[in-house]
């Protein structure tokens, strides 16, 4: 054992468990010895999917979890009725410290509800958020949040999203003083909807942030900000619209570094920020590429100690 | 005189008056005899810009309006202090019936405030909206509204935006039963933020609409809806993000019919819907292409009698 152990839900997503298995094979082809993987799913099925060398590897173990929570099941109901599901068992291991991160491309609602109930929210966090790494046309990338967990957000939530995003940009994207922008419909202070008007002064006065002011829709891909803060409604529309631009460019066989990076699989998945341990939710249509990249992101979240850093930051600077 | 007379603010926009003049030259090169143009601006300056054949044309007249409302001036204050501005005089002519439509790439706020005060809002309309024609990857286009007039919208406003958009799609885009979608973060009824949850039943129960339910960020370019309804905050972010995608693809010299149509100049400008007469606001950076297309859109709004049709529809089906 190396100290880095990541749990993977093998039953989540439209292409489970095959693509999850292929993603693991892909990741391990880079032969990362500093990693142990625990695969949650139906053991007999998984044994037929993985090659003998992986099944006999001391770094791979299977935790039998034969039940599956479907993509459209009611999260709370499904979790109650399916205690043997890959998501439920995966979180049991994470909460018990037997794994250090958990990855799933399964039912997003179930992943979030289970996170709250098992590992819990970091003290001081009003609402966890989910973030998406968005590429820009300058070759860099920013973290956009919230992308859908909080359809209705309040100013204090956005202030916290800004802090969560800044910590992500700093430790995961390697940007020392992340430029943090508030997504709005005008540049000057005082512009925008009621939410943004009330949020602006909070961000401006938050000493933990390098706040650069409002940014607009045209700045999403411009590289102006490293952290793009918005409510979960707007963030989700932006994310899905960006994904669709990739889909269109791919269908047209446009080969370009920027449009290619709009492929959600490039960044792998969506980290849940504000919960006590690293959790990554993949797109329902994740393939091996996404699983491979999600393992890399989860590993980095463990190595950088991101949840602990978030905990310390929120202890030092509680909610506005 | 032919009965179709369009007023153009020659002093609005970053490239005024040159690009407005070039746009007119471009439009008239197609020699549309069924059109008279009134140009509002500094007469001596305009006389140096336009060729002799246009200046001597019975279809072109200049209304001297030497003052200019700058792009960043406070709308109400500027209108009060500059009664000789091209925007103020342009609306005086429109309100008096001496022109039938008004086009400007100038100060958006001033254009809207002046519209309310001069020609006024159609009875029953709670809030006018501005709409953007958005191309889709299937070769068609939809009207997206509101794109920025109402940063905070209420369910009844969105219901009216849906009606305004449907009428625009029907008479301007030629779509008989425009499929009207509510931009949201989930497909099923009951999903989304508080605004969308409350708006959904209004749209569903509005007999004037062909409501197809919620649409998501990935549907903006998919061609699923002909009318895409949203609040002015979300709509503005979507519009500017779409414009930036064009900017990126143009900078990369990607030549593609869809990405090319994301150029805002292709559709010319943003119609103001819900005011008593056709008004079109252009992008501040409009060039001749945009002015040329705005003239065409204004002409069609007059020919189809769009404001009158809106008036009749709202008289028959008042606010929810």
Interface residues (C-beta under 8 A of the other chain):
Chain A: X137 X148 X151 X152 X183 X185 X192 X193 X194 X196 X216 X217 X218 X219 X220 X221 X222 X231 X232 X233 X234 X236 X237 X238 X239 X240 X241 X242 X243 X244 X245 X247 X248 X251 X252 X254 X256 X258
Chain B: X137 X148 X151 X152 X183 X185 X192 X193 X194 X196 X216 X217 X218 X219 X220 X221 X222 X231 X232 X233 X234 X236 X237 X238 X239 X240 X241 X242 X243 X244 X245 X247 X248 X251 X252 X254 X256 X258
